[in-house]
């Protein structure tokens, strides 16, 4: 049964366009290259509280979510995944969900 990696994020002030370009052109293709990441979609917040991220990315994971996340971490650490400084790490949350 697939799991969902949900990423709630808010870019640094005034850098939405740069952040969204990086996310679409660089980050999503890099994520989809990770074994077990089979789909990606993005959403913009329409209504919510001040602590919500302005953007939500949903990645569909097949197989063991822990293995997929370990590979994601390894790629981020060794430079196989590009990171942008347009994102605000203090306002980024990752959660993993599974179907009931």
N, C-alpha and C positions, 0 to 999 in steps of 0.2 A: 504494500500500500504506500503510495507516495506521501512524502512529507512536504511542508512548505517552509522555506526560509523567508521570513518577513523582515525587511529592513526599513525602519522608520528613520528618515534623515532630513536635516535642514542644512542647507549650505550656509557659508559665512555671508554676512550681510552684503548685498549688492552683487553677489557672484552666482546667482541662480543660472544665468545663461551659460556660463563657463562650466558649472557643475553638471548641468543637464546634457551639454554636448559631450563632456567626458563620459558620463554615465552611459549614454546611448551609443557612442562611437567606440569607446574603449572598454569600459567595465563590463557591460553585458556580453559582448563577444568573448572576453576573457573568462567570465563566469560560465558561459555555455561550453567552453573548452574543457572544463573540469568534469571528469567522469562522474556521472550521477546527477549532474545538473542538466535537466532536460527541457526546461522552459523558463521564460522570464517575462514579466509584465511590470509596467510602472503605472503609478497613479499619483494624482495631485490632490492634496487635501482641499475639500470644499467647505467642510464644516467640522469643527472640533475645538478642543481646548488649547490653551497656550503651550502646554507641554507636549502636544502631538508634533510629530515630524511633519514638515510641509510636503514631503514626498514619501510614498510607500512603494517599495519594490517587492515583488513576490516571485521567488524562484522555486520551481517544482523540483524536488529531489527524489530520486529513485535509489533504492538500496539503503545502506546504513547511513543515516544522517551524520553520525559521529565521524565516519570515515570521510564523507564529503567535506565536512567542516575542517577536519584535520588537513586535507589536501588544500583547501582554500587557505588555511593559515600558513602552510608550508610555502605556497606560491607567493603569498603576500610578503613573507619573511625573506625569501631568497630573490625577490625582484622579478619573478615571472608575471606578477600582476602589477600594473601601474596604479599608483595612488595619486590623487589630486589634493592639493592644499586648499581647494575651494570648498571642500566639505568641512563641517564643524564636528569634530569627533565627540565633543561634549553633548551634542544634540543628535547623536546617531545611536540607535538601538537595534540589535539583532535578536530575533526570537525564532524558534523552530516549533512548528505545529504539526500534529498528525491528525488524520481523520478519526472520528469515533466509530 
